[in-house]
Amino acid sequence: MGNKKFKRGLLFQASFFTDLYNFKCLLLVNINFQFEINYICKMKEKNLFPSIEPREKGFLQVSKIHSIYWERSGNPKGKKILVIHGGPGGGSQPRYRRYFNPEKFDIVQFDQRGCGYSRPFSELRENTTGDLVNDIEKLRVNLKIDYWHLFGGSWGSTLALIYAIKNPSRVLSMTLRGIFLCRKFELLWFYQYGASEIFPEEFEKYIAVIPKDERVDLIVSFYKYLTSPDIELRSKAAAAWTNWELSTSHLIKRDIDVGKSKTNSFSDAFARIECHYFINKIFLEENFILKNAKIIESIPTKIIQGRYDVVCPVRSAWDLSRKLINSELIIVDDAGHSMSEKGITLKLLDSVERLESF
């Protein structure tokens, strides 16, 4: 009996110290893992180039009512690269400059019609895809640039592709992220049914501003409220639309709340212009980009896509890469939609660096 107790005691001690050892190992792994994550995040931020200010900026009158804001930064003798922002209606951001070596690139940014610093703000009149393509070409001529590289994500990839199809001889290369071809099923996936099953809590907030009997076609219903003369209704709809997109853009969910927007706020322009384009099928025939992909198939193109991009699912990037014979598709397995996802950031930086020797 004594021997049995002694053996049980030894077994208990062995088990205890084994568990303690495993716990310590697990703790060390977790600490090391957290350190690694923090290190990668710091490296990602470190890898971005330092903040710089524009060396030139101005407005270009592109129609009777629209003037678009533009700016240039970096080296005036560097490689010309045009940064095309998303949305439509998102506006360009100072942070975008940090993806380029300012000693190697002449970085051109602009705000598309109705957003950012462009005037008039949140304006839907004379605001179509064709208008934006023409604006880019007017900007190129105004800045006396013969050819340039294109850099764009999400809607920025859409507009870059359409501009290239219309002006293939002016495009040296394309670096694209989060491909959006604006096909009918892509719009239905994100704004009606599909992404709703992955982010149900955010989807409920999104549709809450629309009466239940008006939810059969959410884009149509949102357009009604986003163009309403009732500022209160318009503000609520703009905030809901914007929150839905921003809260679904990362692999690890982030809580986003832009608050109830006011007229002439970011969310007002973002939601109104996006919805305006989508209800009008971006003013082009269905599947326009893939139908005309042969025109641009030889342009060197890097496609960087988050595997778990819910806003612009990987299917579109895949379909595009199959059409462009001179393209490379890079799928980032630990990323969603946003260009700030660490894996996407690093791949974008790497792709842009390769352009330095282009």
MARDRENPA-864858 format. One record per residue (C-alpha): residue in three letters; y, z, x. Coordinates in steps of 0.25 Angstrom, whole numbers. Layout:
! MARDRENPA-864858
ATOM   code       Y       Z       X
ATOM    ala       Y       Z       X
...
This chain:
! MARDRENPA-864858
ATOM   code       Y       Z       X
ATOM    met       0       0       0
ATOM    gly       9       4      11
ATOM    asn       6      -9      19
ATOM    lys       9     -17       6
ATOM    lys      23     -11       4
ATOM    phe      26     -13      19
ATOM    lys      22     -28      18
ATOM    arg      30     -29       5
ATOM    gly      42     -23      13
ATOM    leu      40     -33      24
ATOM    leu      39     -45      14
ATOM    phe      52     -39       7
ATOM    gln      59     -38      20
ATOM    ala      55     -52      25
ATOM    ser      59     -58      11
ATOM    phe      72     -51      12
ATOM    phe      76     -56      26
ATOM    thr      71     -70      22
ATOM    asp      80     -70      10
ATOM    leu      91     -64      18
ATOM    tyr      89     -75      29
ATOM    asn      89     -86      19
ATOM    phe     102     -80      12
ATOM    lys     109     -80      25
ATOM    cys     104     -94      28
ATOM    leu     109     -98      15
ATOM    leu     122     -91      17
ATOM    leu     124     -98      30
ATOM    val     121    -112      24
ATOM    asn     131    -109      13
ATOM    ile     141    -105      23
ATOM    asn     138    -117      31
ATOM    phe     138    -126      19
ATOM    gln     152    -121      15
ATOM    phe     157    -122      29
ATOM    glu     152    -137      29
ATOM    ile     159    -140      16
ATOM    asn     172    -134      20
ATOM    tyr     171    -141      33
ATOM    ile     168    -154      26
ATOM    cys     180    -152      17
ATOM    lys     189    -149      28
ATOM    met     184    -161      36
ATOM    lys     187    -169      24
ATOM    glu     201    -165      23
ATOM    lys     202    -166      38
ATOM    asn     197    -180      38
ATOM    leu     208    -184      29
ATOM    phe     220    -189      37
ATOM    pro     233    -180      37
ATOM    ser     242    -181      25
ATOM    ile     253    -192      28
ATOM    glu     265    -196      20
ATOM    pro     268    -211      16
ATOM    arg     277    -218      26
ATOM    glu     282    -228      15
ATOM    lys     282    -227       0
ATOM    gly     289    -234     -12
ATOM    phe     287    -240     -26
ATOM    leu     283    -254     -29
ATOM    gln     288    -260     -42
ATOM    val     275    -267     -48
ATOM    ser     280    -270     -62
ATOM    lys     291    -268     -71
ATOM    ile     288    -254     -74
ATOM    his     279    -250     -63
ATOM    ser     282    -246     -48
ATOM    ile     271    -241     -40
ATOM    tyr     272    -231     -29
ATOM    trp     266    -234     -15
ATOM    glu     266    -228      -1
ATOM    arg     261    -231      13
ATOM    ser     257    -221      24
ATOM    gly     250    -221      37
ATOM    asn     252    -232      48
ATOM    pro     260    -244      43
ATOM    lys     252    -253      53
ATOM    gly     239    -247      49
ATOM    lys     228    -253      40
ATOM    lys     233    -255      26
ATOM    ile     226    -247      15
ATOM    leu     229    -246       0
ATOM    val     225    -233      -7
ATOM    ile     222    -235     -21
ATOM    his     222    -223     -30
ATOM    gly     213    -220     -42
ATOM    gly     215    -218     -56
ATOM    pro     221    -227     -60
ATOM    gly     233    -217     -61
ATOM    gly     229    -208     -50
ATOM    gly     240    -211     -40
ATOM    ser     239    -211     -25
ATOM    gln     238    -198     -17
ATOM    pro     244    -193      -3
ATOM    arg     230    -189       1
ATOM    tyr     225    -203       0
ATOM    arg     232    -206      13
ATOM    arg     224    -196      20
ATOM    tyr     211    -205      20
ATOM    phe     218    -215      30
ATOM    asn     221    -213      45
ATOM    pro     237    -215      44
ATOM    glu     237    -221      58
ATOM    lys     227    -232      54
ATOM    phe     231    -235      39
ATOM    asp     243    -240      31
ATOM    ile     240    -232      18
ATOM    val     246    -238       5
ATOM    gln     245    -230      -7
ATOM    phe     251    -232     -21
ATOM    asp     252    -227     -35
ATOM    gln     246    -236     -46
ATOM    arg     255    -239     -58
ATOM    gly     258    -227     -66
ATOM    cys     254    -216     -57
ATOM    gly     257    -208     -45
ATOM    tyr     272    -211     -41
ATOM    ser     271    -225     -47
ATOM    arg     281    -227     -59
ATOM    pro     281    -226     -71
ATOM    phe     271    -215     -71
ATOM    ser     259    -215     -80
ATOM    glu     263    -229     -85
ATOM    leu     252    -237     -92
ATOM    arg     260    -250     -94
ATOM    glu     258    -261     -84
ATOM    asn     247    -253     -78
ATOM    thr     234    -261     -76
ATOM    thr     224    -264     -65
ATOM    gly     230    -278     -63
ATOM    asp     244    -271     -61
ATOM    leu     238    -261     -51
ATOM    val     232    -272     -43
ATOM    asn     245    -280     -43
ATOM    asp     252    -268     -39
ATOM    ile     243    -266     -26
ATOM    glu     246    -281     -22
ATOM    lys     261    -279     -24
ATOM    leu     260    -267     -16
ATOM    arg     253    -274      -5
ATOM    val     263    -285      -4
ATOM    asn     275    -275      -5
ATOM    leu     269    -267       7
ATOM    lys     266    -280      15
ATOM    ile     252    -278      16
ATOM    asp     242    -290      18
ATOM    tyr     229    -283      17
ATOM    trp     224    -269      14
ATOM    his     212    -259      13
ATOM    leu     210    -253      -1
ATOM    phe     206    -238      -3
ATOM    gly     204    -233     -17
ATOM    gly     195    -224     -25
ATOM    ser     191    -223     -40
ATOM    trp     201    -232     -47
ATOM    gly     207    -235     -34
ATOM    ser     194    -242     -30
ATOM    thr     195    -249     -43
ATOM    leu     209    -254     -40
ATOM    ala     206    -257     -26
ATOM    leu     194    -266     -30
ATOM    ile     202    -273     -41
ATOM    tyr     214    -276     -31
ATOM    ala     204    -281     -21
ATOM    ile     198    -290     -31
ATOM    lys     212    -296     -34
ATOM    asn     216    -296     -20
ATOM    pro     204    -297     -11
ATOM    ser     212    -303       1
ATOM    arg     221    -291       2
ATOM    val     210    -281       4
ATOM    leu     204    -277      17
ATOM    ser     194    -266      12
ATOM    met     192    -256       1
ATOM    thr     188    -241       2
ATOM    leu     184    -237     -12
ATOM    arg     180    -224     -17
ATOM    gly     174    -220     -31
ATOM    ile     173    -234     -37
ATOM    phe     178    -236     -51
ATOM    leu     175    -250     -56
ATOM    cys     181    -246     -70
ATOM    arg     169    -252     -78
ATOM    lys     167    -247     -92
ATOM    phe     155    -238     -89
ATOM    glu     163    -231     -78
ATOM    leu     174    -227     -88
ATOM    leu     164    -223     -98
ATOM    trp     157    -215     -88
ATOM    phe     169    -207     -84
ATOM    tyr     178    -206     -96
ATOM    gln     167    -206    -108
ATOM    tyr     153    -202    -104
ATOM    gly     146    -200     -91
ATOM    ala     154    -192     -82
ATOM    ser     156    -183     -94
ATOM    glu     141    -178     -92
ATOM    ile     144    -174     -77
ATOM    phe     157    -167     -80
ATOM    pro     155    -162     -95
ATOM    glu     165    -150     -93
ATOM    glu     176    -160     -88
ATOM    phe     173    -170     -98
ATOM    glu     175    -161    -110
ATOM    lys     189    -158    -105
ATOM    tyr     192    -172    -103
ATOM    ile     188    -176    -117
ATOM    ala     194    -163    -124
ATOM    val     207    -170    -125
ATOM    ile     201    -181    -134
ATOM    pro     198    -178    -148
ATOM    lys     182    -179    -151
ATOM    asp     184    -191    -160
ATOM    glu     191    -199    -149
ATOM    arg     181    -197    -138
ATOM    val     173    -210    -140
ATOM    asp     181    -217    -130
ATOM    leu     188    -207    -121
ATOM    ile     196    -217    -113
ATOM    val     202    -223    -126
ATOM    ser     205    -209    -131
ATOM    phe     211    -204    -118
ATOM    tyr     220    -217    -118
ATOM    lys     225    -213    -132
ATOM    tyr     230    -199    -127
ATOM    leu     234    -203    -113
ATOM    thr     244    -213    -119
ATOM    ser     248    -204    -131
ATOM    pro     263    -201    -133
ATOM    asp     258    -187    -135
ATOM    ile     261    -181    -121
ATOM    glu     252    -169    -124
ATOM    leu     240    -178    -128
ATOM    arg     242    -187    -116
ATOM    ser     243    -175    -106
ATOM    lys     230    -169    -111
ATOM    ala     223    -182    -110
ATOM    ala     228    -185     -96
ATOM    ala     224    -171     -91
ATOM    ala     210    -173     -97
ATOM    trp     208    -187     -91
ATOM    thr     213    -183     -77
ATOM    asn     205    -170     -77
ATOM    trp     192    -177     -81
ATOM    glu     193    -187     -69
ATOM    leu     198    -177     -59
ATOM    ser     187    -166     -62
ATOM    thr     176    -176     -61
ATOM    ser     180    -182     -47
ATOM    his     172    -173     -38
ATOM    leu     158    -170     -35
ATOM    ile     160    -155     -36
ATOM    lys     168    -153     -49
ATOM    arg     182    -148     -48
ATOM    asp     190    -142     -59
ATOM    ile     202    -151     -61
ATOM    asp     214    -148     -71
ATOM    val     226    -157     -70
ATOM    gly     232    -149     -82
ATOM    lys     238    -156     -94
ATOM    ser     246    -167     -89
ATOM    lys     260    -171     -92
ATOM    thr     266    -185     -93
ATOM    asn     268    -191     -79
ATOM    ser     258    -182     -73
ATOM    phe     246    -186     -64
ATOM    ser     236    -185     -75
ATOM    asp     245    -192     -85
ATOM    ala     245    -205     -76
ATOM    phe     231    -204     -71
ATOM    ala     225    -202     -85
ATOM    arg     234    -212     -92
ATOM    ile     232    -223     -82
ATOM    glu     217    -221     -80
ATOM    cys     215    -222     -95
ATOM    his     224    -234     -96
ATOM    tyr     216    -242     -86
ATOM    phe     203    -237     -92
ATOM    ile     205    -240    -106
ATOM    asn     210    -254    -102
ATOM    lys     197    -256     -93
ATOM    ile     206    -256     -81
ATOM    phe     212    -270     -86
ATOM    leu     200    -278     -80
ATOM    glu     187    -283     -85
ATOM    glu     175    -274     -85
ATOM    asn     169    -274     -71
ATOM    phe     180    -281     -65
ATOM    ile     178    -276     -51
ATOM    leu     163    -279     -49
ATOM    lys     165    -293     -56
ATOM    asn     175    -296     -45
ATOM    ala     169    -289     -34
ATOM    lys     165    -302     -26
ATOM    ile     179    -304     -23
ATOM    ile     180    -291     -15
ATOM    glu     165    -290     -10
ATOM    ser     169    -293       4
ATOM    ile     180    -283       6
ATOM    pro     175    -271      14
ATOM    thr     174    -260       4
ATOM    lys     169    -245       6
ATOM    ile     165    -238      -7
ATOM    ile     165    -223      -7
ATOM    gln     159    -217     -19
ATOM    gly     155    -202     -23
ATOM    arg     140    -202     -27
ATOM    tyr     144    -192     -39
ATOM    asp     157    -199     -43
ATOM    val     158    -196     -58
ATOM    val     171    -203     -60
ATOM    cys     167    -216     -53
ATOM    pro     152    -216     -52
ATOM    val     145    -222     -40
ATOM    arg     140    -234     -49
ATOM    ser     153    -241     -47
ATOM    ala     153    -239     -32
ATOM    trp     139    -244     -32
ATOM    asp     142    -257     -40
ATOM    leu     154    -260     -32
ATOM    ser     147    -259     -19
ATOM    arg     136    -269     -24
ATOM    lys     147    -279     -26
ATOM    leu     155    -278     -14
ATOM    ile     146    -283      -2
ATOM    asn     156    -277       8
ATOM    ser     156    -263       3
ATOM    glu     150    -250       7
ATOM    leu     147    -240      -3
ATOM    ile     147    -225       2
ATOM    ile     142    -215      -9
ATOM    val     146    -201      -6
ATOM    asp     135    -192     -11
ATOM    asp     143    -179     -12
ATOM    ala     155    -184     -19
ATOM    gly     161    -187     -33
ATOM    his     173    -196     -36
ATOM    ser     185    -190     -28
ATOM    met     190    -196     -15
ATOM    ser     192    -181     -11
ATOM    glu     177    -179     -11
ATOM    lys     173    -175       4
ATOM    gly     163    -186       5
ATOM    ile     171    -197      -1
ATOM    thr     183    -193       8
ATOM    leu     175    -194      20
ATOM    lys     170    -208      17
ATOM    leu     183    -213      13
ATOM    leu     189    -208      26
ATOM    asp     178    -214      34
ATOM    ser     179    -228      26
ATOM    val     194    -228      29
ATOM    glu     192    -225      43
ATOM    arg     183    -237      45
ATOM    leu     195    -246      39
ATOM    glu     203    -242      52
ATOM    ser     195    -252      60
ATOM    phe     194    -262      48
